Amino acid sequence: MKQTILVVEDDKMIRELVQIYLQKAGYDVVVAADGEEAKDVFLREHPCLIILDLMLPKLSGEEFCTWVRQQERNEVSIIMLSAKSRTEDKINGLKIGADDYLVKPFDPEELLAHVEAVLRRTGQFCQKITYNGLCIKPRKGEVLLFDNKLVLTKHEFNILYYLMENPNVVISRENLIGKLYPYADKHVSERTIDAHIKKLRKKIEDNPADPNRIITVRGLGYRFVAE
């Protein structure tokens, strides 16, 4: 599972430079050009770390940082990347929720070193799989839907985790039974899996009667749609 980094920067050249550099280092990178767009991307992608410019249109970097820290699930790390170089600016950035502060102009190698240092401290929060706002954190046993924590049973969690680990692959009911009930003393019906899926859909689908995340492949099983 790659770690996802959100780059929030209105300067297209800098945004693309940072994106390319981080991708070459092995990270998944998503971007936003202003503070309002960054909110949408944050809720959809559940990044591990945010690289945040301060002088942004629509919503300033300071305002976006404050908003992030007000969210229920706010363990994401933030590195502020700004032309504001005064000591007061750095102190204010750290006070409102930044984990690190880097002044422009910057060396990409230095930025990467800061990213790696921050993620060494917070990497345990980055074990996650995310598709279109649905995020599962296997090590923490959490599932979030657009930053809202869901309450799943053990079997619902394990089904979702297995399906999200194998996106766009058809998983048979028999396979799911083997994952959920490896030591069962008696026969487990495929209808049991169908019942778990039905309950799970009610928690993660906009319309459980017409699901677009976990779909049924007739005669074969279920498939988690990742687009």
C-alpha positions in Angstrom: 0.0 0.0 0.0 1.6 3.3 -1.1 1.4 6.4 1.0 -0.7 9.2 -0.4 0.4 12.8 -0.3 -1.8 15.8 -1.1 0.0 18.7 -2.7 -1.9 22.0 -2.3 -0.2 24.7 -4.4 -1.6 27.3 -6.8 1.6 27.7 -8.7 1.2 25.2 -11.5 5.0 24.8 -12.1 5.8 24.2 -8.4 2.8 21.9 -8.1 3.9 19.7 -11.0 7.5 19.7 -9.9 6.6 18.5 -6.4 4.2 16.0 -7.8 6.7 14.5 -10.2 9.5 14.4 -7.6 7.4 12.6 -5.0 6.0 10.1 -7.6 9.6 9.2 -8.5 10.2 8.6 -4.8 7.4 6.0 -4.8 4.5 8.0 -3.4 0.9 8.3 -4.7 0.3 12.0 -5.2 -2.9 14.0 -5.5 -3.1 17.7 -6.1 -5.2 20.8 -5.5 -4.8 24.3 -6.8 -6.8 26.1 -4.1 -8.1 25.7 -0.6 -11.6 24.8 -1.5 -10.5 22.1 -4.0 -8.2 20.8 -1.3 -11.1 20.1 1.0 -12.8 17.9 -1.6 -9.6 16.0 -2.4 -8.8 15.6 1.3 -12.2 14.0 2.0 -12.0 11.8 -1.1 -8.4 10.6 -0.9 -7.6 10.5 2.8 -3.9 11.4 2.4 -1.2 10.5 4.8 0.5 13.8 4.5 -0.3 17.3 3.1 2.2 19.6 1.5 0.5 23.0 1.9 1.2 26.4 0.4 -0.1 29.2 2.5 -1.0 31.9 0.0 -3.8 30.2 -1.8 -6.9 31.5 -3.6 -10.4 31.0 -2.3 -9.2 29.6 1.1 -5.8 30.4 2.6 -3.4 27.7 3.6 -3.8 28.7 7.3 -7.6 28.4 7.0 -7.3 25.0 5.3 -4.9 23.8 8.0 -7.3 24.9 10.7 -10.2 23.1 8.9 -8.2 19.9 8.6 -7.4 19.9 12.3 -11.1 20.4 13.1 -12.1 17.1 11.3 -12.9 14.1 13.4 -10.1 12.0 11.9 -7.2 14.5 11.7 -4.1 12.3 12.2 -2.8 13.5 8.8 0.6 15.2 8.8 1.1 18.7 7.3 4.2 20.3 5.9 3.8 24.0 5.2 5.7 25.2 2.1 5.7 29.0 1.9 7.5 32.1 0.9 6.6 33.5 4.3 10.0 33.3 6.0 9.6 35.3 9.2 10.0 33.5 12.5 6.4 34.7 13.5 5.0 33.0 10.3 6.7 29.7 11.1 5.6 29.8 14.8 2.0 30.6 13.7 2.0 27.7 11.2 3.2 25.2 13.8 0.7 26.5 16.3 -2.3 26.1 14.1 -1.4 22.5 13.3 1.6 22.1 10.9 4.1 19.4 11.7 6.9 21.0 9.7 7.6 24.3 7.9 9.8 24.7 4.8 10.5 28.1 3.2 10.5 28.8 -0.6 12.6 28.6 -2.7 13.4 25.1 -1.7 15.5 22.2 -2.9 13.4 19.2 -3.9 15.9 16.9 -2.1 15.4 18.9 1.1 11.6 18.6 0.7 11.8 14.9 0.2 14.0 14.6 3.4 11.3 16.5 5.3 8.6 14.2 3.9 10.5 11.1 4.9 11.3 12.4 8.4 7.6 13.3 9.1 6.3 10.0 7.7 8.8 8.0 9.9 7.0 9.5 12.9 3.5 9.0 11.5 3.8 6.1 9.1 1.5 3.8 11.2 -1.4 6.0 10.1 -0.7 5.5 6.5 -1.5 1.8 6.2 -4.7 2.3 4.3 -6.6 1.6 1.0 -8.8 4.3 -0.4 -11.1 4.4 -3.3 -13.5 7.4 -4.0 -13.8 8.5 -0.4 -14.0 5.0 1.1 -10.9 4.3 3.2 -10.0 1.2 5.2 -7.2 1.2 7.8 -6.4 -2.5 8.5 -3.9 -1.9 11.3 -6.3 0.4 13.1 -9.4 -1.5 12.3 -11.1 1.6 11.0 -13.3 2.3 7.9 -14.1 5.9 6.9 -16.5 7.1 4.3 -15.6 10.7 3.3 -14.1 11.2 6.8 -17.1 9.7 8.7 -16.2 6.7 10.8 -18.3 3.6 10.0 -19.2 0.9 12.5 -18.7 -2.6 10.9 -18.9 -6.1 12.4 -15.7 -8.2 12.2 -17.0 -10.1 9.2 -18.1 -7.0 7.4 -14.7 -5.5 8.0 -12.9 -8.6 6.8 -15.0 -8.9 3.6 -14.5 -5.2 2.8 -10.7 -5.4 3.4 -10.4 -8.5 1.2 -12.4 -7.0 -1.6 -10.6 -3.7 -1.5 -7.2 -5.5 -1.5 -8.3 -7.1 -4.8 -10.1 -4.3 -6.6 -11.9 -5.1 -9.9 -11.4 -8.8 -9.3 -14.3 -11.2 -9.0 -14.2 -13.0 -5.6 -16.3 -16.1 -5.2 -18.6 -16.7 -2.3 -16.7 -19.9 -1.6 -13.4 -17.9 -1.4 -15.0 -15.4 1.0 -16.3 -18.3 3.2 -12.8 -19.6 3.4 -11.5 -16.2 4.5 -14.2 -15.6 7.1 -14.6 -19.1 8.5 -11.3 -21.0 8.0 -11.9 -23.2 11.0 -15.7 -23.7 10.8 -16.8 -27.0 12.2 -19.9 -27.1 10.1 -21.0 -26.1 6.6 -21.4 -22.3 6.1 -24.0 -21.4 3.5 -23.2 -19.0 0.7 -26.4 -17.2 1.8 -24.4 -16.2 4.9 -22.0 -14.3 2.7 -24.9 -12.7 0.9 -26.4 -11.5 4.2 -23.0 -9.9 5.2 -22.8 -8.2 1.8 -26.3 -6.9 2.1 -25.6 -5.3 5.5 -22.3 -4.0 4.3 -23.9 -2.3 1.3 -26.3 -0.4 3.6 -23.3 1.2 5.3 -21.1 2.0 2.3 -23.4 2.5 -0.7 -25.4 5.6 -1.7 -28.1 3.3 -2.9 -27.8 -0.3 -1.5 -30.5 -1.4 -4.0 -28.3 -0.3 -6.9 -24.7 -0.6 -5.6 -21.7 1.0 -7.3 -18.9 -0.1 -4.9 -19.6 -3.8 -4.3 -21.4 -5.3 -7.3 -22.7 -8.8 -7.8 -21.3 -10.8 -10.7 -24.0 -13.3 -11.4 -23.0 -16.9 -11.0 -19.4 -15.9 -9.9 -19.4 -13.8 -6.8 -18.7 -10.2 -5.9 -16.4 -7.5 -7.2 -15.2 -4.2 -5.6 -15.3 -1.5 -8.2 -12.3 0.8 -8.1 -12.3 3.6 -10.7 
